Amino acid sequence: MPTDERPVVATGHGPVRGRTDSGVDVWKGIRYAAPPVGDLRWRRARPAAPHHDVVEATEFGAVCPQERNPAIMLRKDVRMDEDCLFLDVWSPRGAAAGEARCPVMVWLHGGAYVFGSGSQPLYDATQLVTGGDVVVVTLNYRVGALGFADLTSFNRPDDPRFESNAALSDVLLAMAWVRDNIAGFGGDPDNVTVFGESAGAGLVTTLLTMPAADGLFHKAIAESSPATSMYDHERSAGIAGRFLDAIGIGPDDLAELDTVGVDRITAATMAAFTAVPLDSPGTIAFAPVIDGDLVPRHPMDVFRAGRSTSVPLLIGTNKDEASAFKWMKSPLMPITPADIERMFAAMMTEYPDVALPARAQITSAYSGMRPKVAGLGVARDIAFRMPTLWLAESHSRHAPVFLYRFDWATRMLRALRVGATHATELPYVWGNLVAGPADITFKLGGRKTGEEISRRMQSRWTEFAHRGDPGAGAQPAWPAFEETVRSTLVIDETDRVVDDLDAEIRRAWGDEVLGFR
C-alpha cells in the first residue's frame, strides 16, 4: 500500500500510522494508558509513556481477559491480555489532513461489566462514519474484577494497594486522550458525544454525574442503561470478600493479588458473577461503585437533585429487554415468581423509611399475563425501563432529552420468542446487520426493512452528534421529552411518536427511584 494511503497522525504520546479501508481512515490499537499490570493491576489508569518512532496502528489491541460468551462475539483472532487499554479511531477518508472538524462519537461497549471489547466486529464503524460524517472512537476498558472489584476495604494505612473504579478511570483517561488528540484525526474536541449500550450505557449515565468527567463530552446517548445498578462501599466490600474466597487468597496474603495468574482472576470473577444474582435477585456482582471520590453520590440521587451534567441526552430501551436473559438461562435478571418475590422483599429491607408502592399495585400493570410473561415484564421494567424514565424526567428539567423505545423484531426473532430484546438495536445503530453466515436474524425475511430502520437510526444518532437534536434526522420528527407530554419515539417498521407511552407501568411503579444500593 502506498505511503500516502497510510495516514500518520502525531499524538501527544507520539506518531501513529493507520490505514485506509473501505473509504475510511482507521487507526487500531492505539495505547491510551500505561499497561495495568504488576503493581498497577488494581489501580486506576495511568498515562501511557511517550514514544518517538512511528507506531503502526493497523491491528486491534488485546482485550481484557474474560470468559468466552456466545452472546458477546469477539473477533476470531482476538488476543486477551491484561495489557488491554487500547482505542481505535475511525475517520472520514482524508479528514485528518483537512481543516474541517467532524463531530466525535466515543463508544463504550456493553457486556454486564464482565464481557466485551471495543473491537468486536459489531462495532466496525465504517457505516457510521461514511453515512454520518463523524469520527468514531471505540475503546477497551478493564472488565470483571480487574475493572470493577472494589478491594479498598482491604487497604491498610501503610499499604493502600487498591483503588476503586479502575474501569471508570480507564474511560476517563481515554476520553481525556480524545480531548487532547482527536483534532489530529479530523475530529472536533469541542463536539464529543459519548454513547454506549447496557453496561456501557450504565457508564454513560454514571459519567453524567461525575465531576471528574466535566468537559470531556458535550452530548450523551444511553441505550438500555442499568442506571440503578450501582452499589455503595458496604455492598461492594461484601462482593470483594466473595471474590477473594473464590480466588483462594486470604486478607493476610493480599500481595499475592499482584502476581496471581489472570486465569484465576477470570474464574473468580465468573464465580461471583454467577453467585451474586442467585443469592440476591436483582443485583449484579460488578458495577461502578459509589466511592465518595470518582463517584461521590449515587447517580440517581444526582439526577434527582438536578445536578447531572447539563448536556443533551438521547436515551431509551428495547421493548422486550428481559427475554434474551431467559433464553440464555442467565441468572442476571429475576424472572421467576419466586425470584421476583425475593427481590421485592429485599427492596423492602433496603428502603425501610420509604413508602414503596404496594406489591399488588406494581403487579396490576402486568395483570392478565401468564406468570412467566409477567415476570419478564417486571424484570425489564425494574432493570431498564423505569430507571430510564426516572432519569429522563430528572434530566429533562435542565437539559434536552430524547426518549425512545426500540420495538422492531424480525419474524425469526419473534418466532424464537425473544422479540426486540436486549441489544437487538445494536446492528441497526452500527449498520452491521448480519454477524456472519450463521446469523439467523433475517432467515425468515425482513432484511430490506431492517436496512431502512438502520438508515433512520444512524441518521438520528449522527444528527444528534452533530447538533444535539435527532429530530431532523428522519421522519417523523422526534420531539424532546417533557414531563407534561412525555413524548417517546417508537422505533419499528414505521416509526411513530407516542405521548406517555409507559403511563400504566409508570403509575404502577410510582415516582420513588427503586434499586439496590
Secondary structure as GFF3:
##gff-version 3
##sequence-region A 1 517
A	DSSP	three_ten_helix	3	5	.	.	.	ID=ss1
A	DSSP	beta_strand	8	10	.	.	.	ID=ss2
A	DSSP	beta_strand	15	17	.	.	.	ID=ss3
A	DSSP	beta_strand	19	21	.	.	.	ID=ss4
A	DSSP	beta_strand	24	31	.	.	.	ID=ss5
A	DSSP	three_ten_helix	38	40	.	.	.	ID=ss6
A	DSSP	beta_strand	55	56	.	.	.	ID=ss7
A	DSSP	beta_strand	86	92	.	.	.	ID=ss8
A	DSSP	three_ten_helix	95	97	.	.	.	ID=ss9
A	DSSP	beta_strand	102	108	.	.	.	ID=ss10
A	DSSP	three_ten_helix	121	123	.	.	.	ID=ss11
A	DSSP	alpha_helix	126	132	.	.	.	ID=ss12
A	DSSP	beta_strand	135	139	.	.	.	ID=ss13
A	DSSP	alpha_helix	144	148	.	.	.	ID=ss14
A	DSSP	three_ten_helix	152	154	.	.	.	ID=ss15
A	DSSP	alpha_helix	166	181	.	.	.	ID=ss16
A	DSSP	three_ten_helix	182	185	.	.	.	ID=ss17
A	DSSP	beta_strand	187	197	.	.	.	ID=ss18
A	DSSP	alpha_helix	199	207	.	.	.	ID=ss19
A	DSSP	three_ten_helix	211	213	.	.	.	ID=ss20
A	DSSP	beta_strand	219	223	.	.	.	ID=ss21
A	DSSP	alpha_helix	233	247	.	.	.	ID=ss22
A	DSSP	three_ten_helix	251	258	.	.	.	ID=ss23
A	DSSP	alpha_helix	262	279	.	.	.	ID=ss24
A	DSSP	alpha_helix	299	304	.	.	.	ID=ss25
A	DSSP	beta_strand	313	318	.	.	.	ID=ss26
A	DSSP	alpha_helix	323	327	.	.	.	ID=ss27
A	DSSP	alpha_helix	337	350	.	.	.	ID=ss28
A	DSSP	alpha_helix	359	363	.	.	.	ID=ss29
A	DSSP	three_ten_helix	364	366	.	.	.	ID=ss30
A	DSSP	alpha_helix	371	380	.	.	.	ID=ss31
A	DSSP	pi_helix	381	385	.	.	.	ID=ss32
A	DSSP	alpha_helix	386	395	.	.	.	ID=ss33
A	DSSP	beta_strand	401	406	.	.	.	ID=ss34
A	DSSP	alpha_helix	411	415	.	.	.	ID=ss35
A	DSSP	alpha_helix	426	430	.	.	.	ID=ss36
A	DSSP	alpha_helix	447	467	.	.	.	ID=ss37
A	DSSP	three_ten_helix	470	472	.	.	.	ID=ss38
A	DSSP	beta_strand	487	491	.	.	.	ID=ss39
A	DSSP	beta_strand	496	499	.	.	.	ID=ss40
A	DSSP	alpha_helix	503	509	.	.	.	ID=ss41
###
